[in-house]
């Protein structure tokens, strides 16, 4: 369940509300990384405090604990609602931290890919030109018989033999 800003403002003190307001969208993107981590820490503390109040009020309602005194009147609903406000603010801050980390990882990956591409391009530039040069070719193996030359007469007679053999089979 999302909580609108008007409900947040009604449930929180001015100091808490002014802090929670910075965790909403336009202001959240403008925070520095240091401010974001400080906000994360403070939100965790505020959420833990409300969690403890909620748990205590629940124990008082069940009759397993004594009330703390007159400074914290009411039912368990108000601290539970405030705890939800802090939890949602913490979720927004965590999402922003994760988004910034993903952006940084993507930028680092992009830089690494550009460096690899530049290295490949410079390696291709160092390759020698492909010009025709006189080479000796593959050296002959020791002990291999010399390759003979097959004359054109021999090649023609072989194909003629194949024709004659096929004609005999076809008859």
Buried (B, 14 or more C-beta within 10 A) or exposed (E): EEBEEEEBBEBBEEEBBEBBBBBEEEEBEEBEEEEBEEBBEBBEEBBEBBBEBBBBBBBBEEEEEEEEEEEEEEEBEBBBBBBBBBBBBBEBBEEBBEEEEEEEEEEEEEEEEEEEEEEEEEEEEEEEEEEEEEEEEEEEEEEEEEEEEEEEEEEEEEEEEEEEEEEEEEE
